[in-house]
């Protein structure tokens, strides 16, 4: 799956333009998603120096994004063109109506561990749960 993830308020506490404290289970969850083959896209308002700092922060916490504020790494924008909505299967953002400003990574773990969002299939009972893998 392609998963678009916001930065401020989602991966870290809101402190823009500074970088806030890491959100509980955020980076552990993203590393597990990458292990299972999901493509992560950083989808953030940040640009320039602040964007570079966010990407470096994520890299230091074990996350390399498939793309940053783009649908794929090679995508080019024309000068002065505004970034558009990212093409993703799932969007993780603290402004999502479900989270209403307070993201819950344990809930995200549970929802994404049930099965494939694209097929609606449920994970085999023989497999460890996604959430369980985080702590094994």
C-alpha positions, 0 to 999 in steps of 0.5 A, spaced: 500 500 500 501 507 499 501 510 505 501 518 506 503 520 513 503 528 515 509 530 520 507 535 525 502 533 530 502 526 527 509 523 527 511 529 532 508 534 537 506 540 534 512 545 535 513 548 527 517 550 525 521 546 530 521 539 531 517 536 537 517 530 541 516 524 537 509 521 538 508 514 542 509 508 537 509 513 531 516 511 528 515 503 530 509 503 526 512 506 520 518 501 520 513 495 521 509 498 515 516 498 511 518 491 513 511 489 510 513 492 503 508 498 504 511 505 501 511 511 505 510 518 503 511 524 507 506 529 506 507 535 509 506 543 509 513 543 510 518 546 505 525 548 504 530 548 510 524 545 515 522 540 510 530 537 510 530 537 517 524 533 518 526 528 513 533 528 516 529 527 523 525 521 520 532 518 517 535 518 524 529 514 527 529 509 521 525 511 516 526 512 509 520 515 505 519 512 498 517 520 496 516 526 500 511 531 498 510 527 491 506 521 488 513 518 486 520 520 487 521 523 480 515 527 480 517 534 478 513 540 479 513 547 475 515 553 478 510 556 482 505 550 482 502 548 488 503 541 491 497 537 490 493 531 493 498 525 494 495 519 491 495 514 496 491 508 499 491 511 506 492 518 509 495 518 516 494 525 519 492 528 526 487 533 522 483 527 520 476 527 522 477 520 526 483 523 530 480 530 531 487 533 532 490 527 537 493 522 533 493 515 536 498 510 533 496 504 537 489 505 534 493 505 527 496 499 528 490 495 530 486 498 524 492 496 519 494 490 522 487 487 520 488 486 513 489 489 506 485 495 506 485 494 498 482 487 498 479 487 505 482 481 506 483 479 514 490 477 516 491 469 518 490 467 525 497 464 524 500 470 523 503 475 529 498 481 529 502 487 527 501 490 534 504 484 537 510 485 532 512 491 535 513 489 542 516 482 540 
